Amino acid sequence: MRKNSTIRYADLHDLPVPQAHDAHISECELRNILPAKRVLVLEQGDTFIGWLRYGLFWDNIPFLNMLYILDGYRRQGYGVKLVSFWEAEMAKAGYRQVLTSTQSDEQAQFFYRAIGYTECGALLLPKEPLEMFFIKSLVQ
């Protein structure tokens, strides 16, 4: 990972890349969450590398809904950098813990475990793989 990568809150001009890769959110909802600063983008110079999208579980626990690093930039530390930045932002905002989830058939569970998340439950929907939930304390 190069040192001059930057993380910032997304704005309207950033929408085309997430829209092309993220089928889990509508364009309308993506536009709605931008003013709330619920989308972070990571860039390397002028190159868009990835994004992180979050919401609030039970309206009071930050929940990482989407972490996406574009092909060609994965396994270079960008995901860790983006999640670490988000966690620091959530801690500054006074949150004591964060949550995320991933399907049991996805490799993301190993990533989250490696950066300090622990499994805290699961959800099984009809005809879907098990959704695993992870938690991390922001309080040292």
N, C-alpha and C positions, 0 to 999 in steps of 0.2 A: 504494500500500500504506500503510495506516495504521500509525503507530508503535507502537501498543499491542498488536500481535499477539504471541502467546507460543508458544513451542515447548516441549513436554514429552514425557516418555515415556508411551506409552499405557497405560491400565489397562482392566479389564473393561468399565467403563461406556462406553468408546469404541467397542466392537466393532460396534454396529449399522451405522454409516456405512461403514466398510471392507467389511463383509460384503455390503452392498447394492451396492457398486461394484467389488469386486475378485474376479473369478471365478478368479483364478490361485492361490488359497490356500483350503484348507478351513477351516471354523470351528474344527475341532479343532486344526489346525496353528497357526492364528492365536492361539488360546488358549495353546498350548505355547510360543510365542516371546515372549509378553508378559513373563514373569519374567526373561528374558535381556536385556530392554531392547532389543529388535530392531525396535520400532515407535515412531516419533516422530509426534506430532500437532501441527498448527499451528491455533491458534484466534485469532479476532479478538473480544475480549470473550468472550461466551458462545457465539459462532458457530464451529462446526467448519468449517475451511477446507480442510484436506487432511492427508495423511499420507505418511510415507516408511517403507518396510519394507526391511530388509536382512538378509543372512546372511553367511556366511564361505565364500568360494571356496577350495577345497583346505584348509579349516579354518583358514586364516590370513591371508586377504586380504578385507577388507570388500567386499561386493558388494551394490550398491544394486539390489534386486529390483523395487521398485515406488515410484514417485513419482506421487502423484495429488492434483491440486488440483481441487476441485469447480467445476462450471460457474458462471460469474458471477464467479469470483475469478481466473481464468487471465489471463496476460499482465499481471499487476500486481506482479510481483517476488516473489510468495510461494514459487514453486518454487526460485528462487535462494536465498532466505533459508533455506528448509528444507534444501537440499543443503549450503549453506555451514555451517550449524549442525552437520549430520551429519559433514562433513569435519573440522571443528574437534574434535568429540568423538572421532573416529577418531584424529586426530593426538595428542590428549591421552592416548589409550589406548596410544600407542606404535606405531601403524601408520604405515608410510611411503608407502603407496599405496592407492588404492581403485579398484574396477572397477564397471562397469555394462554393460548391453547394451540394444539396442532393435532392432526389426525395420527392415529397409531401407525399407519402405513407410510408416514412421511419421515424423512431424515431430520427434520427440524427439532424433534424431541431431543436428539443428541446434542445439537447446538445449544439449546436452552439449558440443558443440564450442565454443559461445559462452562457456561457463564453464570452459574450460581442459582438457577431456578430449580425448584423441587416440585415434584408432582403432588397435586392436592385434590384430585378428583377426576371424574370422567363423565361423559354423557354419551349415551348410545341412542341414536336416532334410527328409525327404520331404514334399512337398505343403505346405511352409511357406515364407514369404519368408525371405530371408537374415537371420540374426541377427547384428548387428554388435556387437562388443565394444569397449569404451572403457576407458582407464586414465587416472588422474591421479596425479601425484606429490604427496604432502603435505609433502615436504621442500623447503624453499626454498633 
